Amino acid sequence: MTVRSDVRSQSGAVRGSAELDPAWFSVEAKGALIHQVVTAQLAAARSGTHNTRTRAEVAGGGAKPYRQKGTGRARQGSLRAPHYKGGGIALGPKPRSYRQHTPKKMVRQALCGALSDRAASGRVALVDAWSFEAPSTKQAQAALEALGVTGRAMVVLSRQDEKAYKSFRNIPWVDVVLTGELAAYDVLCADWLVFTRETLPGDSTWTEVPAEEPALAAAPAAPTAKAQVVAEAGEGTRAGESGEAGETADAEAGEAADAEAGEADDAEAGEADDAEAGDAGTGDGDGEVREEA
């Protein structure tokens, strides 16, 4: 079973995806094996510096408390015996090492089982890289919120991520672990695991999201034959309309000129008739006077 997980940036933007290595993240989790390895890890973490004093190490008790015989009591040799107040401790703990020998294959198998359990529940977050300009706990908390990490988290870093280490180490619910310090117990104590490309164990397949290219301005489409015909018809129509308008204007101007010429001719003809009539009237009058005379 292959497990895939999104690869995000520090701000939470998706940068791609990764197919987790099945040898590390698709292993059956065996409870008995994990219990044995975790017990050994916790035992190795014990300092073993506890110490108690025996009857030979406590102060006092050099003389017998009372004589050997004649008192009716049990014989005693020292007041610093374990059954006396202030006496030594019998079979008490002494400094020692609690380390257990665990085969490396068992340790790795338990670690793979714990990682597989977190990966199966979708609790593995992948970051392409940490980009802290300076150590900042506030930015570290904002980055975890952007990644959707809640609860107790374990951030796995490399030795080169010094700024990230200083940013995450002050968060009380975050455990910062270096790559070589991964252990099954630490994985089981964390609700979320946060890896980078460098710290992710195994050979995982990474898929980058293609960068978005800027949209180019759309080139004007070539006019189709029908559009050209319509355009030419429109131009012809506009030309015809302009020609008709010119002809109409010329016709109107011609009619106006003819009308003015006609009125002028009529006026001249009328004046000529009136003058002739006047001359005729004058001649008739003179003749009548001459006759009467």
C-alpha positions in Angstrom: 0.0 0.0 0.0 1.5 3.3 -1.1 0.8 6.4 0.9 0.9 9.9 -0.7 1.1 13.2 1.1 1.0 16.8 -0.1 4.2 18.8 0.1 3.6 22.4 1.3 5.6 25.5 1.8 6.1 27.2 5.1 3.1 29.4 4.4 0.9 26.3 3.7 0.8 26.6 -0.1 0.8 23.2 -2.0 4.1 22.8 -3.8 3.6 19.2 -4.9 3.1 15.7 -3.5 5.3 12.8 -2.4 4.9 9.1 -2.5 6.3 7.8 0.8 8.7 4.9 0.8 6.7 1.7 1.4 9.7 0.2 3.3 9.3 2.9 6.0 5.6 4.0 5.8 3.8 0.9 4.8 4.9 -1.7 7.4 2.7 -3.7 9.7 2.9 -2.3 13.3 3.6 -5.2 15.7 2.5 -4.3 19.2 4.8 -6.8 21.0 7.9 -5.7 19.1 7.2 -2.1 19.6 6.6 -2.7 23.4 9.9 -4.4 23.7 11.8 -1.7 21.9 10.1 1.1 23.7 10.8 -0.6 27.1 14.5 -0.8 26.1 14.5 2.8 25.1 13.0 4.0 28.4 15.4 1.8 30.3 18.4 3.2 28.5 17.1 6.7 29.4 17.5 6.0 33.1 20.5 7.6 34.7 21.1 4.8 37.2 22.7 7.1 39.8 20.5 5.9 42.7 22.5 4.8 45.8 21.7 3.5 49.3 24.1 2.9 52.2 24.5 -0.5 53.7 25.3 -1.2 57.4 29.0 -0.9 56.6 28.6 2.7 55.2 26.4 4.3 57.8 28.0 6.2 60.7 28.1 4.7 64.2 27.4 1.3 65.6 31.0 0.5 66.6 30.1 -1.2 69.9 27.7 -3.8 70.9 24.4 -2.4 72.2 24.5 -4.7 75.3 26.3 -7.8 76.4 25.9 -11.1 74.6 24.3 -13.1 77.4 22.3 -12.7 80.5 19.7 -10.1 79.3 17.1 -12.5 78.0 17.1 -10.6 74.7 18.3 -11.6 71.3 22.0 -11.0 70.8 22.9 -7.9 68.8 26.2 -6.8 67.4 25.5 -3.2 66.2 22.9 -0.5 66.4 23.3 0.1 62.6 21.8 -3.2 61.6 19.0 -2.9 59.0 16.3 -3.5 61.6 17.4 -0.6 63.7 16.4 3.0 63.2 19.2 4.8 61.4 20.7 1.5 60.3 21.9 0.5 56.9 19.7 -0.6 54.0 19.7 -4.3 53.1 19.8 -5.1 49.4 19.2 -1.5 48.4 19.8 -0.1 44.9 23.3 0.7 43.8 24.4 2.7 40.8 24.2 0.7 37.6 23.2 0.8 34.0 19.8 -0.3 32.8 20.6 -0.6 29.2 19.3 -3.6 27.3 20.7 -5.1 24.2 18.3 -4.8 21.3 19.1 -5.9 17.8 19.3 -3.1 15.2 16.8 -4.8 13.0 14.2 -4.9 15.8 14.8 -1.2 16.5 14.3 -0.3 12.8 11.2 -2.5 12.5 9.6 -0.9 15.5 10.4 2.5 14.1 8.9 1.7 10.7 5.8 0.3 12.4 5.3 3.5 14.3 5.8 5.7 11.2 3.4 3.6 9.2 0.8 4.0 11.9 1.0 7.8 11.7 1.1 7.8 7.9 -2.0 5.6 7.7 -3.9 8.0 9.9 -2.8 11.0 7.8 -0.7 12.6 10.5 2.5 13.1 8.4 3.1 16.7 7.2 5.8 17.4 4.6 7.5 20.8 4.1 9.8 21.6 1.1 12.1 23.7 3.3 12.1 26.0 6.3 12.8 29.6 5.3 13.3 31.5 8.6 15.3 34.7 8.1 15.9 34.8 11.8 14.8 32.6 14.8 11.2 33.4 15.5 8.8 31.3 17.7 5.8 33.3 16.5 6.6 32.4 12.9 7.1 28.8 13.9 3.7 28.6 15.4 2.1 30.3 12.4 3.8 27.8 10.1 2.4 24.9 12.1 -1.1 26.4 12.0 -0.8 26.9 8.2 0.2 23.2 7.8 -2.9 22.1 9.9 -0.8 20.6 12.7 -2.7 20.3 15.9 -1.9 18.6 19.2 1.5 17.4 20.1 4.0 17.5 17.2 7.4 16.3 16.4 9.5 18.3 14.0 12.4 16.5 12.4 15.2 18.8 11.4 18.7 18.4 9.9 21.8 19.9 11.5 21.8 22.8 8.9 18.3 24.0 10.1 19.7 26.0 13.0 17.2 28.9 12.7 14.3 26.4 12.6 15.7 24.6 15.6 15.8 27.8 17.6 12.3 28.7 16.5 10.6 25.5 17.4 12.5 24.6 20.6 10.6 27.1 22.8 7.1 25.8 21.9 6.1 23.5 24.8 4.0 21.1 22.7 6.6 20.6 20.0 9.5 18.1 20.2 12.5 19.0 18.0 14.4 15.9 16.8 17.4 15.6 14.5 17.4 13.1 11.7 19.6 10.5 13.4 17.6 10.6 16.7 14.3 9.2 15.4 13.0 6.6 17.8 9.7 4.6 18.0 8.8 6.0 21.5 9.1 9.6 20.3 7.0 8.9 17.2 4.3 7.3 19.4 4.2 10.2 21.8 3.5 12.7 18.9 0.2 13.3 17.2 1.8 14.8 14.1 5.1 14.2 12.4 6.6 17.1 10.4 9.4 16.3 7.9 11.3 18.2 5.2 12.7 16.9 1.9 16.1 16.3 3.6 14.8 14.7 6.8 12.2 12.3 5.3 13.5 8.8 5.8 13.6 6.4 2.8 13.6 7.0 -0.9 10.4 8.9 -1.6 9.1 10.0 -5.0 8.5 13.7 -5.2 6.2 15.3 -7.7 6.5 19.1 -8.2 3.5 21.2 -9.1 4.1 23.0 -12.4 4.6 26.8 -12.1 1.7 28.8 -13.4 2.7 30.7 -16.6 1.4 34.2 -17.0 -1.6 34.4 -19.2 -0.8 35.9 -22.7 -3.0 38.5 -24.4 -5.3 36.8 -26.8 -4.5 37.6 -30.4 -7.4 38.9 -32.5 -9.0 36.2 -34.4 -8.9 36.3 -38.2 -12.2 37.4 -39.7 -14.2 34.6 -41.3 -15.4 34.7 -44.9 -18.9 35.5 -43.7 -17.7 38.3 -41.5 -15.8 39.8 -44.5 -18.9 39.7 -46.7 -21.0 41.4 -44.0 -18.3 44.0 -43.5 -18.0 44.7 -47.3 -21.8 44.8 -47.5 -21.9 47.3 -44.7 -19.3 49.5 -46.3 -21.2 49.4 -49.6 -24.4 50.3 -47.9 -22.8 53.3 -46.1 -21.3 54.4 -49.5 -24.7 54.0 -51.2 -26.3 56.0 -48.4 -23.8 58.8 -48.7 -24.2 58.8 -52.5 -28.0 59.0 -52.2 -27.7 61.8 -49.7 -25.4 63.7 -52.1 -27.9 63.2 -55.0 -30.8 64.3 -52.8 -28.9 67.4 -51.8 -28.0 68.2 -55.4 -31.6 67.7 -56.5 -32.9 70.0 -53.8 -30.3 72.7 -54.7 -31.3 72.4 -58.4 -35.0 72.8 -57.6 -34.3 75.8 -55.4 -32.3 77.4 -58.2 -35.0 76.7 -60.8 -37.6 78.1 -58.5 -35.7 81.3 -58.0 -35.1 81.6 -61.7 -38.8 81.1 -62.4 -39.8 83.7 -59.9 -37.4 86.2 -61.4 -38.7 85.6 -64.9 -42.3 86.0 -63.8 -41.5 89.2 -62.0 -39.8 90.6 -65.1 -42.7 89.6 -67.3 -45.2 91.1 -65.0 -43.3 94.4 -64.9 -43.1 94.4 -68.7 -46.9 93.9 -69.0 -47.7 96.6 -66.5 -45.4 99.1 -68.4 -47.1 98.2 -71.7 -50.5 98.6 -70.2 -49.6 102.0 -68.7 -48.4 103.2 -72.0 -51.5 102.1 -73.8 -53.8 103.8 -71.3 -52.0 107.1 -71.7 -52.4 107.1 -75.5 -56.2 106.5 -75.3 -56.7 109.4 -73.0 -54.9 111.8 -75.2 -57.0 110.7 -78.1 -60.2 111.2 -76.3 -59.2 114.7 -75.2 -58.3 115.6 -78.7 -61.7 114.3 -80.0 -63.6 116.3 -77.4 -61.6 119.4 -78.2 
